[in-house]
Amino acid sequence: MTIKIDRKIVDCSVVKEPDQPAMTTTDTAMPPAAVTNVVHMHEKLKRPQMLHGTTYKITTPLSEHALYVTINDIILNPGTKHELRRPFELFINSKNMDHFQWIVAVTRIVSAVFRKGGDVTFLVEELRCVFDPHGGYFKKGGKFMPSLVAEIGDVLESHLIMIGLLKSDQLDNNQKKLIQEKRAELEKRHPESVNTATGAFPENATLCKKCLTKAMIFMDGCLTCLNCGESKCS
């Protein structure tokens, strides 16, 4: 049925279900929109005048000069429940100029990824997967590094764990107990092979394929890593 409207419309309303009151255009009690001022990381975010930085020292047998890796962080939404610390830029400095070109390239690319926002933790594995065709080296403590770039990835992982973007791969109680038992047994049988003062691994330890550390020992017919707890008998 068609109804002709021959008078001026002064008000209108929307038909709702019986248990829902109709809302008219004259209603002033409108529900407030869920507006937030949370700042997220993105490439258009301007760099503040001051950033919080942490510098890590890398010493390798590849050069007599150390590398200093500095990662500057930006604090988003400071003082609120949305406060978050995110990496903003990376710098690498050294007296050794042999690696100048690729160092500049790495710092610019990594910094660009930081500023892009989103999940940046994938950079750790990407850097760790770089292998030096001339061979890697062992860090102090026996951990194998396939390249200098891979060690920069290790530094980045340590930093992301520190600011809370990555979780630390800590050993569980069973693994810690196993390592303590193996160390105590090794010290009892071969006290000369264990340096209790420094906590270093035995000189005859072999490379663990899981944690890439020379901490794998052979006892009671079983290979066990004194660093990560990896065991062929478990």
C-alpha contacts under 8 A as a table, 3 or more apart, distances in Angstrom:
res1	aa1	res2	aa2	distance
9	I	12	C	7.65
11	D	24	T	7.46
11	D	25	T	6.88
11	D	26	T	7.51
12	C	24	T	6.03
12	C	25	T	6.55
13	S	22	A	6.34
13	S	23	M	5.98
13	S	24	T	4.51
13	S	25	T	6.88
14	V	22	A	5.78
14	V	23	M	6.32
14	V	24	T	6.92
15	V	22	A	5.99
16	K	19	D	7.90
16	K	20	Q	5.75
16	K	21	P	6.56
16	K	22	A	5.66
17	E	20	Q	5.27
17	E	21	P	7.65
18	P	21	P	7.20
23	M	27	D	6.63
24	T	27	D	5.49
27	D	30	M	7.19
38	V	77	N	6.51
38	V	82	H	6.96
39	V	76	L	6.33
39	V	77	N	6.20
40	H	76	L	7.19
40	H	117	G	7.70
41	M	45	L	6.85
41	M	76	L	7.80
41	M	86	R	7.87
41	M	115	R	6.68
41	M	116	K	6.92
41	M	117	G	4.69
41	M	118	G	7.27
42	H	45	L	5.67
42	H	115	R	5.73
42	H	116	K	4.86
42	H	117	G	4.86
43	E	112	A	7.82
43	E	115	R	4.87
43	E	116	K	4.54
43	E	117	G	6.96
45	L	115	R	7.72
48	P	51	L	6.70
48	P	74	I	7.97
51	L	72	N	5.91
51	L	73	D	5.89
51	L	74	I	5.80
52	H	72	N	5.46
52	H	73	D	5.24
52	H	74	I	6.69
53	G	70	T	6.52
53	G	71	I	5.53
53	G	72	N	4.03
53	G	73	D	6.04
54	T	70	T	5.52
54	T	71	I	5.51
54	T	72	N	6.47
55	T	68	Y	6.40
55	T	69	V	5.43
55	T	70	T	4.14
55	T	71	I	6.50
56	Y	68	Y	5.61
56	Y	69	V	5.05
56	Y	70	T	6.29
56	Y	155	V	7.15
57	K	66	A	6.68
57	K	67	L	5.87
57	K	68	Y	4.69
57	K	69	V	6.41
58	I	66	A	5.56
58	I	67	L	4.97
58	I	68	Y	6.20
58	I	69	V	7.57
58	I	151	E	7.92
59	T	63	S	7.83
59	T	64	E	7.99
59	T	65	H	7.24
59	T	66	A	4.71
59	T	67	L	6.50
60	T	63	S	6.11
60	T	64	E	7.65
60	T	66	A	7.03
60	T	137	Y	7.79
60	T	139	K	7.04
60	T	148	L	7.94
61	P	64	E	7.10
61	P	137	Y	7.21
63	S	66	A	7.17
63	S	96	N	7.45
65	H	94	S	6.73
65	H	95	K	6.12
65	H	96	N	5.99
66	A	94	S	6.20
66	A	95	K	7.61
66	A	96	N	7.95
67	L	92	I	6.72
67	L	93	N	5.86
67	L	94	S	4.89
67	L	95	K	7.96
68	Y	92	I	5.57
68	Y	93	N	5.19
68	Y	94	S	6.34
69	V	90	L	7.22
69	V	91	F	5.85
69	V	92	I	4.56
69	V	93	N	6.65
69	V	152	I	7.72
69	V	155	V	7.93
70	T	90	L	5.73
70	T	91	F	5.09
70	T	92	I	6.27
71	I	87	P	6.71
71	I	88	F	7.47
71	I	89	E	5.90
71	I	90	L	4.59
71	I	91	F	6.50
71	I	159	H	7.97
72	N	87	P	5.96
72	N	88	F	5.69
72	N	89	E	5.36
72	N	90	L	6.40
73	D	85	R	6.33
73	D	86	R	5.38
73	D	87	P	4.22
73	D	88	F	5.04
73	D	89	E	7.10
74	I	85	R	5.82
74	I	86	R	5.52
74	I	87	P	6.27
74	I	88	F	5.88
75	I	78	P	6.07
75	I	83	E	6.87
75	I	84	L	5.79
75	I	85	R	4.65
75	I	86	R	6.58
76	L	82	H	7.69
76	L	83	E	5.48
76	L	84	L	5.14
76	L	85	R	6.24
76	L	86	R	7.54
77	N	80	T	5.93
77	N	82	H	5.85
77	N	83	E	4.61
77	N	84	L	6.75
78	P	82	H	7.67
78	P	83	E	4.96
78	P	84	L	7.47
79	G	83	E	6.36
80	T	83	E	5.40
85	R	163	I	6.42
86	R	114	F	7.91
86	R	163	I	7.58
87	P	114	F	5.96
87	P	115	R	7.95
88	F	111	S	6.34
88	F	114	F	5.29
88	F	115	R	5.70
89	E	107	T	7.74
89	E	110	V	7.38
89	E	111	S	4.37
89	E	112	A	7.64
89	E	114	F	6.52
89	E	115	R	7.51
90	L	107	T	5.46
90	L	108	R	7.68
90	L	110	V	6.84
90	L	111	S	5.55
91	F	107	T	5.68
92	I	103	I	6.82
92	I	104	V	7.88
92	I	107	T	6.89
94	S	97	M	7.12
96	N	99	H	7.20
96	N	100	F	7.89
97	M	100	F	5.01
99	H	102	W	5.92
99	H	103	I	6.02
100	F	103	I	5.21
100	F	104	V	6.21
101	Q	104	V	5.38
101	Q	105	A	6.37
102	W	105	A	4.85
102	W	106	V	6.03
103	I	106	V	5.14
103	I	107	T	6.19
104	V	107	T	5.27
104	V	108	R	6.23
105	A	108	R	5.35
105	A	109	I	6.13
106	V	109	I	5.30
106	V	110	V	5.90
107	T	110	V	5.36
107	T	111	S	5.91
108	R	111	S	5.19
108	R	112	A	6.10
109	I	112	A	5.09
109	I	113	V	6.32
110	V	113	V	5.11
110	V	114	F	6.24
110	V	123	L	7.84
111	S	114	F	5.00
111	S	115	R	6.33
112	A	115	R	5.24
112	A	116	K	6.20
113	V	116	K	5.07
113	V	117	G	6.97
113	V	120	V	6.92
114	F	117	G	5.85
114	F	120	V	6.44
117	G	120	V	7.27
119	D	122	F	7.13
120	V	123	L	6.00
121	T	124	V	5.91
121	T	157	E	7.81
121	T	160	L	7.53
121	T	165	L	7.46
121	T	166	L	7.27
122	F	125	E	5.76
122	F	126	E	6.43
123	L	126	E	4.96
123	L	127	L	6.07
123	L	153	G	7.24
124	V	127	L	5.48
124	V	128	R	6.18
124	V	153	G	4.79
124	V	154	D	6.89
124	V	156	L	6.32
124	V	157	E	5.86
125	E	128	R	4.89
125	E	129	C	6.09
125	E	153	G	7.04
126	E	129	C	5.42
126	E	130	V	7.21
126	E	153	G	7.75
127	L	130	V	5.67
127	L	149	V	5.89
127	L	150	A	5.12
127	L	152	I	7.12
127	L	153	G	4.92
128	R	131	F	7.93
128	R	146	P	7.82
128	R	149	V	6.91
128	R	150	A	3.95
128	R	151	E	7.05
128	R	152	I	7.94
128	R	153	G	5.39
128	R	154	D	7.18
129	C	150	A	6.62
130	V	146	P	7.11
130	V	147	S	6.45
130	V	149	V	6.40
130	V	150	A	5.91
131	F	135	G	7.47
131	F	136	G	7.29
131	F	146	P	4.99
131	F	147	S	5.20
131	F	150	A	7.43
132	D	135	G	5.27
132	D	136	G	6.06
132	D	146	P	6.10
132	D	147	S	4.91
132	D	148	L	7.80
135	G	146	P	6.61
135	G	147	S	7.34
136	G	144	F	7.11
136	G	145	M	5.48
136	G	146	P	4.10
136	G	147	S	5.10
136	G	148	L	7.92
137	Y	144	F	5.77
137	Y	145	M	5.37
137	Y	146	P	6.55
137	Y	147	S	7.30
138	F	141	G	7.95
138	F	142	G	5.59
138	F	143	K	5.39
138	F	144	F	4.32
138	F	145	M	5.87
139	K	142	G	5.60
139	K	143	K	5.22
139	K	144	F	6.17
139	K	145	M	6.88
140	K	143	K	7.02
141	G	200	A	6.41
141	G	201	F	7.47
141	G	213	T	7.86
142	G	201	F	7.67
142	G	213	T	5.20
142	G	214	K	4.96
142	G	215	A	7.27
143	K	211	C	7.67
143	K	212	L	5.61
143	K	213	T	3.95
143	K	214	K	6.26
144	F	212	L	5.30
144	F	213	T	5.81
144	F	214	K	7.65
145	M	148	L	7.18
145	M	150	A	6.41
145	M	151	E	6.28
145	M	212	L	7.84
146	P	150	A	6.34
147	S	150	A	5.11
147	S	151	E	6.65
148	L	151	E	5.15
148	L	152	I	6.51
149	V	152	I	5.05
149	V	153	G	6.45
150	A	153	G	4.92
150	A	154	D	6.43
151	E	154	D	4.80
151	E	155	V	6.31
152	I	155	V	5.01
152	I	156	L	6.22
153	G	156	L	4.99
153	G	157	E	6.22
154	D	157	E	5.08
154	D	158	S	6.34
155	V	158	S	5.13
155	V	159	H	6.30
156	L	159	H	5.08
156	L	160	L	6.17
157	E	160	L	5.16
157	E	161	I	6.17
157	E	166	L	7.47
158	S	161	I	5.20
158	S	162	M	6.24
159	H	162	M	4.98
159	H	163	I	6.40
160	L	163	I	5.33
160	L	164	G	6.08
160	L	165	L	5.12
160	L	166	L	5.47
161	I	164	G	5.09
161	I	165	L	5.86
161	I	166	L	4.57
161	I	167	K	5.73
161	I	168	S	6.10
162	M	165	L	7.80
162	M	166	L	7.97
163	I	166	L	7.95
164	G	167	K	6.91
171	L	175	Q	5.87
171	L	176	K	6.19
171	L	228	C	6.99
171	L	229	G	7.83
172	D	175	Q	5.43
172	D	176	K	6.30
173	N	176	K	5.07
173	N	177	K	6.04
174	N	177	K	5.11
174	N	178	L	6.17
175	Q	178	L	5.06
175	Q	179	I	6.20
175	Q	228	C	7.54
175	Q	229	G	5.29
176	K	179	I	5.21
176	K	180	Q	6.20
176	K	229	G	7.22
177	K	180	Q	5.16
177	K	181	E	6.17
178	L	181	E	5.17
178	L	182	K	6.19
178	L	229	G	6.88
179	I	182	K	5.14
179	I	183	R	6.07
179	I	225	C	7.66
179	I	226	L	5.43
179	I	227	N	7.56
179	I	229	G	5.97
180	Q	183	R	5.14
180	Q	184	A	6.09
181	E	184	A	5.18
181	E	185	E	6.10
182	K	185	E	5.10
182	K	186	L	6.02
182	K	226	L	7.44
183	R	186	L	5.06
183	R	187	E	6.09
183	R	226	L	7.22
184	A	187	E	5.15
184	A	188	K	6.19
185	E	188	K	5.08
185	E	189	R	6.25
186	L	189	R	5.21
186	L	190	H	5.64
186	L	191	P	7.00
186	L	194	V	7.56
187	E	190	H	5.29
187	E	191	P	4.37
187	E	192	E	7.69
187	E	193	S	7.45
187	E	194	V	6.11
188	K	191	P	5.87
190	H	193	S	5.64
190	H	194	V	7.33
191	P	194	V	5.70
192	E	195	N	7.50
193	S	202	P	5.35
193	S	203	E	6.91
194	V	199	G	7.57
194	V	200	A	7.10
194	V	201	F	6.63
194	V	202	P	5.41
195	N	198	T	5.83
195	N	199	G	5.70
195	N	200	A	5.83
195	N	201	F	7.42
195	N	202	P	7.53
196	T	199	G	5.09
196	T	200	A	7.45
201	F	205	A	6.86
201	F	214	K	7.35
201	F	215	A	5.66
201	F	226	L	7.42
202	P	205	A	5.36
202	P	215	A	7.16
204	N	217	I	7.68
205	A	214	K	5.54
205	A	215	A	5.07
205	A	216	M	5.12
205	A	217	I	5.18
206	T	213	T	7.95
206	T	214	K	4.87
206	T	215	A	5.94
206	T	216	M	4.90
206	T	217	I	6.60
207	L	212	L	6.04
207	L	213	T	5.39
207	L	214	K	4.06
207	L	215	A	6.23
207	L	216	M	5.93
208	C	211	C	5.87
208	C	212	L	5.11
208	C	213	T	5.39
208	C	214	K	6.03
208	C	215	A	6.38
208	C	216	M	5.49
208	C	225	C	6.37
208	C	230	E	7.84
209	K	212	L	5.20
209	K	213	T	7.67
210	K	228	C	7.93
210	K	230	E	7.24
211	C	227	N	7.72
211	C	228	C	6.57
213	T	216	M	7.77
213	T	227	N	7.21
215	A	225	C	5.22
215	A	226	L	5.29
215	A	227	N	5.93
216	M	223	L	6.28
216	M	224	T	5.33
216	M	225	C	4.06
216	M	226	L	6.25
216	M	227	N	7.98
217	I	223	L	5.55
217	I	224	T	5.49
217	I	225	C	6.24
217	I	226	L	7.36
218	F	221	G	6.46
218	F	222	C	5.48
218	F	223	L	4.51
218	F	224	T	6.50
219	M	222	C	5.38
219	M	223	L	6.51
219	M	224	T	7.67
222	C	231	S	7.26
222	C	232	K	6.28
222	C	233	C	6.00
223	L	231	S	5.74
223	L	232	K	5.65
223	L	233	C	7.37
224	T	229	G	6.42
224	T	230	E	5.73
224	T	231	S	4.34
224	T	232	K	6.70
225	C	228	C	5.87
225	C	229	G	4.99
225	C	230	E	5.14
225	C	231	S	6.38
226	L	229	G	5.76
226	L	230	E	7.94
231	S	234	S	5.52
